[in-house]
Structure formats: C-alpha cells, structure tokens
Amino acid sequence: MDNQNFDAIVIGSGLGGLTAGALYAQQGKRVLVVERHDKFGGAATVYQRKHLEIEVGLHELCGFGHLDLLPQVWNQLKLDDRIERLPVPSFFSVKKAGGHPQQIMPEGWNEAKAAALRLFPQHKHGILRYFQILHGVRNDVFRFVTSNKTKWWWLRNGPILPLKFRAMFKYNKVTVSQLFEDLFGDEEDIKFYLAANIGYYSDRPQELSALFYAIAQGSYHEGGGYYIKGGSQKLSDALVDIIKEHGGDALIRRTVTNILLDDNGRVSGVRHEKNLTIGKRRAPKDKLPRQAYAPVIFGNAAPVVLQSMLPLEHQQAFMAPFNGKPLSPALWVLFVGMDRDPKAFGVTEYATFVIPEHCRTFDDYANFKTAFSAEPGHTMPGYVFTDYSKLDTGMNTKSRYFAVMCGIDDMNNWQHLSEADYYAKKAAWETALLNDLDRQFPGLGRHVVFHEMGTARTMNEYLNTPMGATYGFAQNAPFIQSKPPTTRTAIAGLFLASAFGSHGGGFVGAMLSGANAAKQAKKWAGQHLPSTGATASKQVLAEAATN
Ligand SMILES: Cc1cc2nc3c(=O)[nH]c(=O)nc-3n(C[C@H](O)[C@H](O)[C@H](O)COP(=O)(O)OP(=O)(O)OC[C@H]3O[C@@H](n4cnc5c(N)ncnc54)[C@H](O)[C@@H]3O)c2cc1C
C-alpha cells in the first residue's frame, strides 16, 4: 500500500503533464505519472513502423529567444544536459500554385526582415512596422509576465496598465487578419509569405489573436526553430527520467477512470485500469483497477476528460470556466518513408508550405479543413511538407528518408463514417495527397516506400482530446479574456497542466502551462497541506478518514 502514496499524480503524459511532474519532483516530491498509451509524451512521441522511426508531433520548437519564458523552465530542468537541440536550417518556404517561384523565410530576425524587404520592396513600410509590432508585443508581454506583481505593483501600475504595456493591450483585441489588413490592405502575397505557417497556431486567421501570433512567430524569428536529436520522444523520456530519479514512478497502458475526492471535496487520488485497446494483453492481475493516492493532481488530459473522471456532483463547477470555449483545430498527417533523399527531387527546405490554387486570399486558410469533407477530386488542402532528412536527427539512418505532410483537419470530416467507410476514404485521400506531392516534387512519388495517414479522428483517439484538438483551446482574440481563467480549478488540489492550460498549445505552451501548474501546486500545498514531503497524501487520507 505504501508505494501507492505520492505527493502528486499526473493524469496523462503529454509535455504539460510531464513538465509539471518533473518540476514538482525537483522540489523533492514523489510523483506518479499515469498514461493510457504505450508511450510517454502524448503528441511528443516517436513510434516505429517497418524500420521507420516516425515523429508524431514535432516539426519545429520555438521559445528560445531572449524575450521568451521557456529558457527559464528548460534551464531549471537542465534539459540541455539530457537532450540535444538541432537548429532547423530555414524557418520555412512557401510554394504557391500557379508557377510562383518558391520563397524562403530564413532563420534569424534580421535575415527574415531582409528577405521580406528583398522580395516585397513595395511593402517596405508595412514590413518594418510588422517586425516592430512583433517585437513590441513580445517585449511588453515579457515585461508584464516577469514583473514582480506585488499589491503595491498593482496599486501603482493598475490604472496605467494600457499605457505601460501599450502593444500588449492594443493587439490583445486584434486578429491576425485585421493586423495584416491594416499593414498590407488586400495585397495577399506578402501575407502568405510572412505567415504561411499560420497552421502552427490556428485554422482561422480571422479569429487568431495577433497577440498570441506575435509572441510565437516572433519567438521563431528571434530565437530560432529547433528539432530534437533522436526525436521528441527524447524530451518526453528525459522528463520521465527526472520524475523517476526523484523517487517517482510512471505507468503506461493505464487509463485513469476516476479522480477520488475526500469528504472536503479535495483530491485524494485516482483510480486507473489497464488500457486493453493498446498493446498486447498482459497478465490478468494487470487488468484489475488500482488506486493511487496524492493530495495534488496535475490534469494533463483535456478538461472535458477530467470532468468525466469526477464525481457527478462536482462536474458542473469544474467545467464552468471552460464551457463554450472554442477548441483549436485538429491536424491531419501523412507520414512518408522514402528510399531516396527528397533533395534529389527538388525539396530544398526543411518545411515547405504548399498553398493550393483555390487559396487566393490569406483568409482562405480557414477553408483548408473542409477539403476532406468530400472524396478526393474536388479541392486539395494546403499542407506543410517537413523533410526531416535535412537534419542530422540520428534517426532513420539506413537509407530511409522520413518526411511528413501535415495540415488542418476537422473531426466532422470523419467522425460519422463507419469503420469501413472511414478506412476507404482515408486510403483514397492518401493516394490523392501522394499524387499532389509528386506534382510538387516530380519523381518523388515513385520513391515512397511507406505511408500512413492520421486524421482528426486519429488525434481524438490517440491523444484523447475533444474533436482531435491539437493546441488546446483556440487562441482567439481577445486573447487575455479567451485564456482559461487559471491553472487552478474549482476542485481543490487539481491543476491543469496541458495545452488547455494557462499558456495554450504547442510544445512551448504545454510546457509553460505545466510549469505554471507546478508553481501553483507548490503554493497551494504550502497553504493547505499539513506538511510537505512524500507522506502528505497519507495525512490527507488520515484526515479524511477522521472527518
Ligand atoms: C501532428 C502534430 C504536429 C505538431 N507539430 C508541432 C510543432 O511542430 N511544434 C509545436 O510546438 N507543437 C506542435 N504540435 C502541438 C503539440 O504537440 C501539442 O500542443 C502539445 O504537445 C500538447 O501537449 P499536452 O501536454 O497538452 O498533451 P498531449 O500531447 O495532448 O497528451 C495528452 C496525454 O494524456 C493522455 N491521456 C488522456 N486521457 C487519459 C486518461 N484517462 N488516462 C491516462 N492518460 C490519458 C493521452 O494519452 C496523451 O498521452 C503538433 C501536434 C501534432 C498532433
């Protein structure tokens, strides 16, 4: 029984949960991670298929600029001692239909600005202003977040916040479409060039917050984009290692079914059972439901999933802050293994954004997700083709080249289909997408020796996120108001640590949300738990028993 008592339990092992768990463990806490899948990491995993190592979710990692918050967390966890970051050779390139020459967005702030000015000299004023805005927003947000906000700070600064953090307040209310309209009017080519990768954040420029966009896009320009040597699994495994090195434990193929509450409505543990849908069947005793106890729970699963784990009478209060919040988009992926280097067929860049003919205005990005609503033959979606062989990843070394096509999807394209119809439609689309890839890079198609497609439905099943949402809630304008109100929840001791948490989606957002959860949990535990240390949960249980 003893080893079922922990200081914290993490439900799900996505990056948000693992970051919260690892930081909490570093404070001398015993942490248990419970993951329903057969790998740790959620979207940050790598799996094996026919001699091919497949990266599930990492194209590019940002967050390493001097106005970013991630380095603090990264350094605290000493992650550079455990994993190697590989700088990507260029940020992205844009390939528009209709014979337009490919345009490259280089790495580096000055380089990106210079390239934009060279390609679009007629938009000099707008381009300079654009980079000024990205910097201004990032500078304001960094100053605001890192200020020591005491009561006196609020008294002094509260009334003048909109003046002190002018760019932050102004662009909080603005969408990316509005920002671009303001800078470039209806000149669409420059918008495609600057923000071809908008799908890294959203499916709708008409709603995406310019504030969120400026923070993230500015981070790529300023701090660079990175891949992780050996794949994103290395990052997830490093975080699990930290948890275990501090006396914690981590379980795979176990689904959390219930969050246990004590008589005061505070969390006291979880009930979990073997996930029989994943991996091989194990010894019968493994199938039995088990319980583990802790006074703190980090919820890495989506809020709607956490809600279903709570006793009925607590569900409404827990879910109230999240009701009605729009979800981020789902993604589709087509993993591709090739027996020749894609560069032989004209793939010159790491990430190439292919913009189809029907996408005439930048706002047409919003239509990408509807392509799969029909059988192939009507409209092709836009996508990014990420060629991992441009980097020395240490993966797929035996004459196998790995790349991925990826774009925006919608659960409605797939969810109502029978199994047979789903697989038939998916197969038809795989063929159509590979044909399109061959049109973009003639000859490449003949060298595809492996392909496997994941849809919104796959994301929904694989990550257990509602509608396959990949980046948590949508990062819409007004951004500050659209964020979840807090990492704390209505359930005492339960903290959100995921892309649905305080800092939004992507690797960086999930990790920062996790870091925030660890911080909030420490504060809460200091105020509410009788003592800290690995026996705290026992004391809470003992308290509950005597109540
Ligand atoms: C194809 C793809 C490409 C992407 N590309 C990038 C990129 O290039 N750069 C970037 O920054 N971001 C990218 N992202 C987004 C980024 O990966 C995610 O936003 C982020 O990793 C989400 O982390 P998370 O902590 O919210 O957890 P998730 O990764 O969503 O994981 C949640 C975990 O909880 C587990 N879980 C759910 N329910 C239970 C339960 N009942 N019991 C136990 N476990 C449970 C799930 O199995 C899962 O492992 C991409 C995502 C995808 C899918």
The ligand as an SDF file (V2000), in Angstrom:
LIG
                    3D

 53 58  0  0  0  0  0  0  0  0999 V2000
    0.7970   16.2070  -35.8550 C   0  0  0  0  0  0  0  0  0  0  0  0
    1.1660   17.2590  -34.8540 C   0  0  0  0  0  0  0  0  0  0  0  0
    2.1670   18.1740  -35.1590 C   0  0  0  0  0  0  0  0  0  0  0  0
    2.5350   19.1580  -34.2320 C   0  0  0  0  0  0  0  0  0  0  0  0
    3.5920   19.9840  -34.5100 N   0  0  0  0  0  0  0  0  0  0  0  0
    4.0410   20.8380  -33.5510 C   0  0  0  0  0  0  0  0  0  0  0  0
    5.2320   21.5910  -33.7500 C   0  0  0  0  0  0  0  0  0  0  0  0
    5.9120   21.4660  -34.7660 O   0  0  0  0  0  0  0  0  0  0  0  0
    5.6150   22.4560  -32.7700 N   0  0  0  0  0  0  0  0  0  0  0  0
    4.9000   22.6000  -31.6210 C   0  0  0  0  0  0  0  0  0  0  0  0
    5.2990   23.3910  -30.7570 O   0  0  0  0  0  0  0  0  0  0  0  0
    3.7640   21.8980  -31.4100 N   0  0  0  0  0  0  0  0  0  0  0  0
    3.3310   21.0170  -32.3380 C   0  0  0  0  0  0  0  0  0  0  0  0
    2.2050   20.2740  -32.1180 N   0  0  0  0  0  0  0  0  0  0  0  0
    1.3680   20.5640  -30.9370 C   0  0  0  0  0  0  0  0  0  0  0  0
    1.9350   20.0000  -29.6520 C   0  0  0  0  0  0  0  0  0  0  0  0
    2.4900   18.7420  -29.9030 O   0  0  0  0  0  0  0  0  0  0  0  0
    0.8220   19.8790  -28.5980 C   0  0  0  0  0  0  0  0  0  0  0  0
    0.0950   21.0910  -28.4960 O   0  0  0  0  0  0  0  0  0  0  0  0
    1.3810   19.5600  -27.2140 C   0  0  0  0  0  0  0  0  0  0  0  0
    2.3890   18.5810  -27.2930 O   0  0  0  0  0  0  0  0  0  0  0  0
    0.2400   19.0820  -26.3400 C   0  0  0  0  0  0  0  0  0  0  0  0
    0.7390   18.6790  -25.0920 O   0  0  0  0  0  0  0  0  0  0  0  0
   -0.2300   18.3440  -23.8840 P   0  0  0  0  0  0  0  0  0  0  0  0
    0.5840   18.4360  -22.6490 O   0  0  0  0  0  0  0  0  0  0  0  0
   -1.4610   19.1640  -23.9520 O   0  0  0  0  0  0  0  0  0  0  0  0
   -0.6330   16.8140  -24.0170 O   0  0  0  0  0  0  0  0  0  0  0  0
   -0.9780   15.8310  -25.2140 P   0  0  0  0  0  0  0  0  0  0  0  0
    0.2000   15.6950  -26.0890 O   0  0  0  0  0  0  0  0  0  0  0  0
   -2.2890   16.1700  -25.8240 O   0  0  0  0  0  0  0  0  0  0  0  0
   -1.1150   14.4680  -24.4210 O   0  0  0  0  0  0  0  0  0  0  0  0
   -2.1750   14.1820  -23.5390 C   0  0  0  0  0  0  0  0  0  0  0  0
   -1.8760   12.8210  -22.9490 C   0  0  0  0  0  0  0  0  0  0  0  0
   -2.8790   12.4860  -21.9940 O   0  0  0  0  0  0  0  0  0  0  0  0
   -3.1490   11.0950  -22.1280 C   0  0  0  0  0  0  0  0  0  0  0  0
   -4.4640   10.8110  -21.5420 N   0  0  0  0  0  0  0  0  0  0  0  0
   -5.6640   11.2990  -21.9340 C   0  0  0  0  0  0  0  0  0  0  0  0
   -6.6460   10.7810  -21.1800 N   0  0  0  0  0  0  0  0  0  0  0  0
   -6.0590    9.9400  -20.2810 C   0  0  0  0  0  0  0  0  0  0  0  0
   -6.5500    9.0850  -19.2390 C   0  0  0  0  0  0  0  0  0  0  0  0
   -7.8550    8.9800  -18.9730 N   0  0  0  0  0  0  0  0  0  0  0  0
   -5.6590    8.3510  -18.5250 N   0  0  0  0  0  0  0  0  0  0  0  0
   -4.3260    8.4150  -18.7810 C   0  0  0  0  0  0  0  0  0  0  0  0
   -3.8170    9.2030  -19.7700 N   0  0  0  0  0  0  0  0  0  0  0  0
   -4.6710    9.9560  -20.5040 C   0  0  0  0  0  0  0  0  0  0  0  0
   -3.1040   10.8660  -23.6280 C   0  0  0  0  0  0  0  0  0  0  0  0
   -2.9510    9.5010  -23.9550 O   0  0  0  0  0  0  0  0  0  0  0  0
   -1.8920   11.7100  -24.0030 C   0  0  0  0  0  0  0  0  0  0  0  0
   -0.6960   10.9810  -23.9160 O   0  0  0  0  0  0  0  0  0  0  0  0
    1.8420   19.2580  -33.0060 C   0  0  0  0  0  0  0  0  0  0  0  0
    0.8400   18.3330  -32.6900 C   0  0  0  0  0  0  0  0  0  0  0  0
    0.5150   17.3310  -33.5930 C   0  0  0  0  0  0  0  0  0  0  0  0
   -0.5340   16.3200  -33.2220 C   0  0  0  0  0  0  0  0  0  0  0  0
  1  2  1  0
  2  3  1  0
  2 52  2  0
  3  4  2  0
  4  5  1  0
  4 50  1  0
  5  6  2  0
  6  7  1  0
  6 13  1  0
  7  8  2  0
  7  9  1  0
  9 10  1  0
 10 11  2  0
 10 12  1  0
 12 13  2  0
 13 14  1  0
 14 15  1  0
 14 50  1  0
 15 16  1  0
 16 17  1  0
 16 18  1  0
 18 19  1  0
 18 20  1  0
 20 21  1  0
 20 22  1  0
 22 23  1  0
 23 24  1  0
 24 25  2  0
 24 26  1  0
 24 27  1  0
 27 28  1  0
 28 29  2  0
 28 30  1  0
 28 31  1  0
 31 32  1  0
 32 33  1  0
 33 34  1  0
 33 48  1  0
 34 35  1  0
 35 36  1  0
 35 46  1  0
 36 37  1  0
 36 45  1  0
 37 38  2  0
 38 39  1  0
 39 40  1  0
 39 45  2  0
 40 41  1  0
 40 42  2  0
 42 43  1  0
 43 44  2  0
 44 45  1  0
 46 47  1  0
 46 48  1  0
 48 49  1  0
 50 51  2  0
 51 52  1  0
 52 53  1  0
M  END
$$$$
